[in-house]
Amino acid sequence: MKQLLMLAISLAGLFAYAQNTYSGKIINENNQPLIGATIQSKTNLNNAVISDGNGNFKISLQNKAIVIVKFIGFTTVEKTLSELNTIIKLTENDEVLQEVVVSASRETQQRKEVPASISVVSAKDIAETKALGIDQLVNDVPGVMMSTSRAASNEQHMMSVRSPISTKSLFLYVEDGLPIRPTAVFNHNALLEMNDVAFSRVEVLKGPASSIYGSEAIGGSFNFLTKNPTRDFSGGIGFQINDMGIKRYDIEVSQYAGENIGFYLGAQYIQRKDGPIQHSDYEKFALTFKNVNHIFPTLNWINAFNLIDYRSDMSGSLSESDYTGGNYESDQTFTERVALAFRYRSTFDKRWNDKNKTAFSFVFRKNDMDQNPSYRVRQGRDRMTRQLTGFGTGEINSNGFTSYVGLIQHKIDFDFANSSLIIGATADFSPQRYQAETIDVIVNTETGQNIDFTLNEGDFILNYKADIFNYAGYFQYEINPVDALKLTAALRYDGFQYDYNNLATSVGGPKDSKNSYTNVSPKLGANYNFSNNLGIYANFSNGFTPPQTSSLYRNSLVGVGGDVFDLKPSNYNNFEVGSYFNISNKLKADVALYLLDGDNTLITLRDENDEFFNANAGKTRSYGIEYGIKYTPIEELSISHNGSFAKHRYEEFFAKSGNTLFDLSDTDRETAPLLLGTSKIVYKPNGIKNLLLSVTHELVGKYNTSFENQIDNEDGTFGTATYKGHNIFNVLVSYRFKHFEVWGHALNIFDDLYSSRASYNRFSSQNSYSIGNPRAFHFGVKYKF
């Protein structure tokens, strides 16, 4: 017995001797800590820890002190730990399939794991582009066209991704993975409520992403990821000016206060005054503040808020004669848009161990937008002569909402076949207040300008409150049955409840109503990666969007006190195959072929009184190819082209005009370019360090501005109005010297006449145009500290 006891004591001592605790720190090539890296025992893969908010770790090992260190987007290494604090430096993996993305599942993934078309505008791209606005960033993505007039639009925009250029809710705009606006509240101009100073990168996930994000993620979802605090004090002050009347001031400050608390502040003020287009002044102040707290090695708490204060003239579009004649005098003199937006986000990110993590986010939004909108002004004309009467109509409206949002998501990694499960739930309660009153407009019959107005107080077009509640649950499962193959399956259930209360029952708007919608969105996908430089994928995904409150309760077919017009949710099925490859880091390419079928697609029409109303369009079909190619023949030179070739069709659609029913089935949709493309040549001469020269070509192909055969040629034939498209060239020169950066843009260097969007007005029997910009020069300087 005594001998057995001595043996047990000896074994215990031997075990204690073999069990040692090692510490270290994981950093990148810039000596910045990497948070959440996995440090795993080579001899016991179940023994693993993660690095904390400062990159530090501790791990107990038996026998050999060899660990495997992994961090997504970086090359995996093996390292023998020493008894002293071991510093482990990881290098970024530049193989194309190792590119890191987060938008497909709200979790960090490699590109090769995402069975969808996803593009990244990196921090390097943002720094080198010196973009004038968000459009110059996202339009570098294949198949994306953010349509905005740099001369007049003041950041107001339309979008096209796998769809015609429109203001429809087919695109979801999110910030750090959370939607900027709630479902059912008009969101197409949400990007003017962004602060692009604070962007660290932008990810565009094309095609329906409803299985994770819910409604409105149809053509694509845009995820704007904000900057994190830097360990050391950093920041900068910038100033920009151009001959389109714009001045812009930027400031950024960032630092960690101690080991565990970091702060970032980024702000901008931008103003246009006396631009080339009359009545196009605007000003905007945007501020982003972000605080990161590493409470424990496995618990992070992130707080961020944005404040946007925006006011803009609304110049409206130009007539055919003014557009072609170079007359940029706006018909508007008083129309405007004013927006005040505040967003607060608080996120707890908890890692339970190396296989389980949970994120919980709370979001508060408060948004107020007041308008005297140019697109609602109607000039009176004599029915016989079509001459101006000197009078017109319009409106002043106000739209506000407050949102309370909760989202929880948990991820589990399994030992079996490198599989993982994401489960989540979200709830969004957004009370909305909307009011619109009529105005009488005075029109100068000689110039055609709207020169004054009178508010008809109490003459409500609409005056309502609506409680909007969206709740959802979802899951996504991924598995590698073999190393090269990744399978993904996802499903989401959404419920919507709108509680509409008409506050002007005898004056305007339909009667009180409660409207409910539900949807189930599946997704199936597969990736097969032949190597670290070549992969293919395929997916089926479903997307949907319920009617917005403005579509339901403002539809002009609804009489005062009538029943809410029966608009149906739009539903889309997407089928897609694609490939991505890299040849010796000289040639990189990404290509996707897709087919997007829409059912009950929502479109905007005009009635006999030239008033807009919404209708379901039956069945639509969009199909095409998106492609991105980048060739780097030598280190100093890169040549890239991102583009798309697509068709957008009405499959089944009947439009009513007066008492006439038109069959538009099997016709091309309007404002749907066949070709889109951005080509860029970037040259960085080795002989002049930090000098960059680039030339960019923007291509928009020809498209219909009217329905097919909508125009009566009065000779027994019918025609279609079109816009011929455009080709625009821009040049950029930038230079960095010590702490200073200076740059200059030459826009539209050949001074071509072009429109950011053209549409047909059947009442004036001509196209109307949103002017692009004439030849212009833009200069900027920034001091970094």
Phi, psi and omega in degrees: 000320180295323179293322178296321180296317179296323179296317180297319179295320180295317179296320179296320178294322178296318179297315180298324180292325183279340182269105182241151177255128181243149178232161180186188181215138179256127181226165175261188184293342177264014179064022175269141182294145175255119185266128177090014174291147180263127176245116193233134176296133180289329182271344179218093187295343178282348179265103183213149175226172177235152180285148185271194185296345177250010181082001184277155177210160170223137181216138177264129184230148174255145176058250186285137181262047180257129180235157173255126183248123183233139171209126188300133183092354180238156180289129178291137181230157169254140184216136173269120183280148177253170179291337175278169179295117186267125176266122181244118182258125178257146178250145180294142178268118185266009175290140191300324183282351179268359181303137186267134175224158180231349192283335187290336184215008188064012178234152179293127179221164170268153182306322184292351180262358186254114180274062183197168177275113181226134182235147183239129167259103189281172176300323177296317178299316181297317182295323184277332183289329184050050189296142174285334182196179183298329182300323180290343175276304188284338179287354171281353181273132180305129176083004182253131171227107170267112188264114180211144178273114179289346180267340189214339193285336178059045178077355173287142194208168167234167186223149174221116170217110183057034183194165173297164176290121186201179174254016185287158181276065180250003185226134182255127179253119183233153178238118184052039174086002183237135185301142180286323179232159179283161172302144173082357176252126187317117191243004192292336178258022182298334184290343175287350177262025179249159177243097186287349173299327187270002182287129170265330177192163178230132176242131180243114178258111186269149185087170183300132175237029185293338182295337176250316189262344180091212189289163174075350177273070186259288179291326180177162175238137183248116182252113180262109184267128186271159183290147174262159177299148175264150182298316180262159180298129180209168179160196181182163176231131183228156177218137178225150180208148174215173183269020169256018173089007187260137168232142183219138179236134180233151172211141176222142175218136183208140176186154168271134175261090187090194185279332195239000183230123181235153183226144172225137176225126176224133183218156176214152170227128183228142183215136168246136178215129178058054176282180182293336177260128180297148179056056178225026177290150172198165175211149183211135171242130181226136181223134176234128176235133182225135181233128179244128181235122175264088187292313175228168177303336182245010182225121176244144177233120184242131176237138178212141171222151179234139174232125179234123177240116192224136172217135184215141164294155174240100188284340182076182182266169180257148175287168179303313184292319179293321181297308183286334182271358179074021178266102185260025176280114183293148173284350183259146176227350184225352183291145183200166174225132179233129182226139173229116186233135177228132176228136175232134179229134175232124185232129170256127181240109186245124172259116181282321175198192184287356182240353183227133175213150180227139174235133176234130181233140170241135181232135172239129177235142171221123187222132175229129178228124178245139185220146158241082198281136179295327184286353176260354180281130178237122178274135179285139177226147175294132185298329183272310186268343183064019178276151179296139180268346183096357180231160178200183180228162176191203180201162167240129181228160181221131183227122180221150176211156173233134185237143172232116189234136172233138178219133175231136180219135180235137178239135178238127172260132181255153175288336184284117171052036177050040184266160179209156179229130173247128175233146182202164177212149180214151175218136182225114177248118187226091172294134183239147176231127182225138179214134177221127178238150183282155171230151171262132187250139174260127184245132173281112186290340180278317182263342184078009181275146172272109194258341181198167179208161175230130179281130174267082187298130181090350177271081188280132164281316175212148172203102187212163167242144178216126174269123182249123181232122177238126177230148186203155171223147184207163171213156174218128180242134179234145181208145174251091178298328169225164187304321187277346188246127175242127177249139181229133174226134182218153180209139178221139174247131178237140171235142181229137175226123175247126177245100187261130181235110181282121181265001179225059191300327184264001185246309183204156175089157178287172181286169180307146185205149170239126183236135182232144177219148174226157178203144172243123185244109176266162173210134175229135182208160179213139172241136172233120184250110182291328180200186177286359182233005181210127177211159175229160178212163174212148177206155164240132178217150180245140176224160183205162171211125177283162176300140175282160182299323179295327178288320182288311192262352180248359182306125188291353176280354182267122177282167180299126179075008181276176177288146179300132182298140187276084173268140182259152174298145175271139184230140186225140173243128184243130175240131190211142169227150181199172180212155177216137182207163182217128179246105175053031182057015176263321183230121177239139182213153178216126183224144179219135171247133185220158172225119183240109180261126180249142177237130184061037177304132182272128177231164179251129179237172175241138180271188183293342178264014180063029177259141178286142169213163185252148180209152173281136188263017181075240183242138176232161177216130173237136179209150181173191180230137175243140186212142175226128182228135175226125182241128180239085184294324175224165186301326186278346191233134172226142180233126182225154174216127175238127184201182178207151173233117190213153173240140179231118192231149164274121178273315176220114182200129176237123180250138182255133175230108186065234178261009183257135179252122182255133176267108180255016178297145178061043176231160177286142178281158181277160182049043182234089182298141176287322183239137169225144178192149172228121178247144185214136172244124181239129181234127178236091185296134177295331183289337178235094184297139176072015172262135178229132176236134178215149174235130181239137177244122178256124181241128169232122183281174180297145175209158175288141173257345178239172168298155176298133177059033179279337187265123177277116180280000177060024174228022181089358179242163181232148181231179182232129176285144183222164167242133190286350184087182181203160174230117185237139179244134177235150180233139178232136171232126177223151182214136179244128180226112183053245183267000185252144169235135174229147180206161177215136175253139165246113186260139179050061191297338178264007175054045179281145175280123178210164182238138176287334172197136177239145178215162184255134176250110184288346179280327175261356178056041178202165175286153167241152192228139166263110187297141175286250170209142172291180176305133183212158181233136185230133182232146179215153175217143179218136174252123180255136178233000000 
